């Protein structure tokens, strides 16, 4: 019997065969049938091992737990403070041994208090006093193991932050801070807090004005001022402050500076030049320290 002819595949069937996906070997298995690890998975596992060994995984987990525990209004800012201040509580860095969560919450309260204090210039008395009250409440918020109220340590830290952010030289503001700071565990009432904040802001403005005066005296080629001229301006400034003996508010010391008008300054400089005494240079740092000392002498110490 003659064999039946085998039908040839039609063009349509050939097209279907071309579109049919080829059977790929099972992913993740070797020829022997055992599972294999891809290069990407091996790299990821090595990276996880490294992070675990150096403690990063544990550190991040602890940070996230702190965020969940505190539930701050600004989580990103909270985490930034957390990583910035992690070493403050360790003995190697001179930390006080406080729990990191409490330290971070205090730093966050300080930042919020500073924000409120800068909302209005101290010359806007009503607005400034209201903002001082809000800042005081921010810092007086009680924690789980802390009684409500503001202690001297937090108050002093805020004073330092204000002066540091004001870019005043440390040697200029240090004598003032020694006068108006409180002991760490001393309770700080609102009126003392208000006076301290106002005094710091007024001193920063006072130093800025003294710096502008020095710039008028400074020889641009030598970057120093003539001592006779500088001392003449300081003497005039001292006279202006002495004339404000009846004033008790620090802001009044700035108002007393109105005696340092162009006419009075010109007369003082003329007298210094007429004296024709031998002179030496006076640096900006020396001038600012002496000017600030005149202001600080008028400030009453706390306690």
ZINORTA-V465244 format. One record per residue. SS is DSSP state (a for helix, b for strand, c for the rest). OMEGA is omega as a letter, one per 30 degrees, with the letter a starting at -180 (999 if undefined). Layout:
BEGIN
ss=<SS | SS>
omega=<OMEGA | OMEGA>
END
This chain:
BEGIN
ss=<c | c | c | c | c | c | c | c | c | c | a | a | a | a | a | a | a | a | a | c | c | c | c | c | c | c | c | c | b | c | c | c | c | c | b | c | c | c | a | a | a | a | a | a | a | a | a | a | a | a | a | a | a | c | c | a | a | a | a | a | a | a | a | a | a | a | a | a | a | a | c | c | c | c | a | a | a | a | a | a | a | a | a | a | c | a | a | a | a | c | a | a | a | c | c | c | c | c | c | a | a | a | a | a | a | a | a | a | a | a | a | a | a | a | a | a | a | c | c | c | c | c | c | c | a | a | a | a | a | a | a | a | a | a | a | a | a | a | a | a | c | c | c | c | c | c | c | c | c | c | b | a | a | a | a | a | a | a | a | a | a | a | a | a | a | c | c | c | c | a | a | a | a | a | a | a | a | a | a | a | c | c | c | c | c | c | b | c | c | a | a | a | a | a | a | a | a | a | a | a | a | a | a | a | a | a | a | a | a | a | a | a | a | a | a | a | a | b | b | c | c | c | c | b | b | b | a | a | a | a | a | a | a | a | a | a | a | a | a | a | a | a | c | c | c | c | c | c | c | c | a | a | a | a | a | a | a | a | a | c | c | a | a | a | a | a | a | a | a | a | a | a | a | a | a | c | c | c | c | c | b | b | c | a | a | a | a | a | a | a | a | a | a | a | a | a | c | c | c | c | c | c | c>
omega=<l | l | l | l | l | a | l | l | l | l | a | l | l | a | l | l | l | a | a | a | l | l | a | l | a | a | l | l | l | l | a | l | l | a | l | a | l | a | l | a | l | l | l | l | l | l | l | l | a | l | l | a | a | l | a | a | l | a | l | l | l | l | l | l | l | l | l | a | a | a | a | l | a | a | a | l | l | l | l | l | a | a | l | a | a | a | a | a | l | a | a | a | l | a | a | l | l | l | a | a | l | l | a | l | l | l | l | l | l | l | l | l | l | a | l | a | a | a | a | l | a | l | l | a | a | a | a | a | l | l | l | l | l | l | l | l | l | a | a | a | a | l | a | a | a | l | l | a | a | l | a | a | l | l | a | l | l | l | l | a | l | a | a | l | l | l | l | l | a | a | l | a | a | l | l | a | l | a | a | l | l | l | a | a | l | l | a | l | a | a | l | l | a | a | l | l | a | a | l | a | l | l | l | l | l | l | l | l | l | l | l | l | a | a | l | a | a | l | a | a | a | a | l | l | l | a | l | a | l | a | l | l | l | l | l | l | l | l | l | l | l | l | a | a | a | a | l | a | l | a | l | l | l | l | l | l | l | l | l | l | a | a | a | l | l | l | l | l | l | l | l | l | a | a | l | l | l | a | l | a | l | a | l | a | a | a | a | l | a | l | l | l | l | l | a | l | l | a | l | a | l | l | 999>
END
